[in-house]
């Protein structure tokens, strides 16, 4: 998850530069980022419904593949208005992932280990976030906005492959509700 957090942090800056590169005004660039927030809110409302219907492993692996698939059309540099729905869909998935996967963690981590395990998980996953801005700046300087999105797509593809091949994720138990 640390690498997807890096990707999302980098994507924010890349989207701003990409939108401007595509001729978007400041207002339209802000609207694109507003779509991101709306997608996240919609995902938060939908997450409990999805949690009742999909296994955590399906959400954990499927979410990353969906992010890869959504990054590809962004790299094609569509008109600025088309960026909004794409980033809204990407943002929709984040809260779903958080509710389903983190909820699963709370169910399977023994109570006496919960504080230690979650502190390490959060240190690694959230501690990586500041590197996203640094990476985005470097990518934008060296490859431009399209190249930066392609690089972020490649990073997310790598994460999707690792998740898909992870025996721990693929064999994660489906827990009974209750």
N, C-alpha and C positions, 0 to 999 in steps of 0.2 A: 504494500500500500504506500510505502514511502515514495516509491518511484512515480506512482500515479499522482500523489500529492505534489511532487516536483512538477509533473506535467501540467497539472491544473494551474499552479502558481505561474508557471512560465506562459501558459496559454493566455492568461489575462493580459499580460503586457503585449504578447504577440498579436492578440486580437485588436488591441488599440492601434498598433502600428499597421496591421493588415487593413483594418477598416479605413484608416487615413490614406494608406497607399492606394486603396480602391476608390478614393475620392469622396469618402463619407465626411460629412460635416461633423463638428464636435457633438452636436445634438444627436445625430444618427449614430455616432460611435457610442455615445452614452446609452442610446436605446438598445444597441446590440448587447451591451453589458447588462442592461435592465432585463433583457430576455433571459440572461444567465440566472439572475435572481428569481425571476418568475418560474423558470424551470425547476429550480431548487425547491421553491415553495410547493409547487405541484407534486414533486417527488416526495416531499415530506408528508403531504396529505395522503398520497397513494401507498406509501411504504407499509403501513399495517395490513392493508388489503393484500398486497403482494407477498408480505411475510407469511400470511396464512396459506398461500397457494404455491409458493416455490421453495424448494430446498435451499438452504444456505449455500451449498456448493454450486448450485445452478446460478444463484445470484452473484456469488463471488467471481466465478469464471465468466459467466455471460456478460456481466457488467463491463469487464475489461474489453471483451471482444466488441461490444457495442460502442465503447469509446473509440476503439480503433476504426470501426466502420464510419463513425461520425466525423473523425478527423480527416478522412480522405477527401470528402467533398469540400471541406474548409480549405485544404491544400490546393484545390482546383481554383481557388480565388473567385468565388461566385460574387454576384452583385452584393453590396453591403447589406441590403435588406434580407438576403437569404442567409446571412451569417446568424441572424437572430434565432430563427427556429432550430438551426443546427446546434448552437450553444445551449439553447433551452433544453433540447433533448439530452445533451451531455450532462447538464446540471441536474436534470430530473433523476438521473441514475444515481448520483452521489448519495442523497439521503436514503434511497432504497438500500444501497450497499451498506450504509452505516447502520440502519435499523436492523436489517437482516443479519449481517455478519457480526456486528458488535453484540447484538442480542444473543446470537449463538455463542459467542465467546463467554458472555456472562453465564450462560447455562452450563458450559462444559468445563470451565476453569474452576477447580476446587476453591471453596470459600477462603481457605487459609492461604492460598497462593494468589488470590485475585489482585490484591494491591500491588504485589511485586510484578506479576505478569503484565498487568495493564500499564504500570508505570514504564516498563521497558517498551511495550508496544507503542505507547503515546510518545515517548522520547524519540524513538526511531521514526515513526510515521509523521509526527508533527515537526520534529527537529529537522527533517529534510526540506520542509517547505521553503525556508529562506533561500535555499540553493536554486529554486525555480526561477526567481527573478534574475539571479546572477547568470544562470544558464541562458535564459531568454535574451538578455542583453548581448551575450557573446554570440548566440546564434543569429540574432538580428544583424549584428555588425558584420558577421562573416558570410551569411547566406541569404539575408533579406527575409521578408515575411513569409514568402512561400517556402523557402528552404527551412525556415524555423518550424513551420507547421509539419513539413515532411519529417524533420528530425524528431519532433515530438510524437508523430505517428509511429516512427520506427521504435522509439523508446516504449511506447504503449504496446506495440506489437510484441516486443520482447517480453514485457510483463505478462501479456496474454498467453504467450507460449509457455512461459515458466509456470503460470497458474494452471494451465491446461495439463501440463506434464507432472505437476506436483502430486505425488502419491497421497500426501496428507489431505489435500483439498479434494481430490477425486474420491477418496474413501471416507470423507467426513460423514459421520453418522447422521441419519435423519432422526431428530428427536420428537417424541410424542408431545403434544401440547398438554399443558397442565402444570 
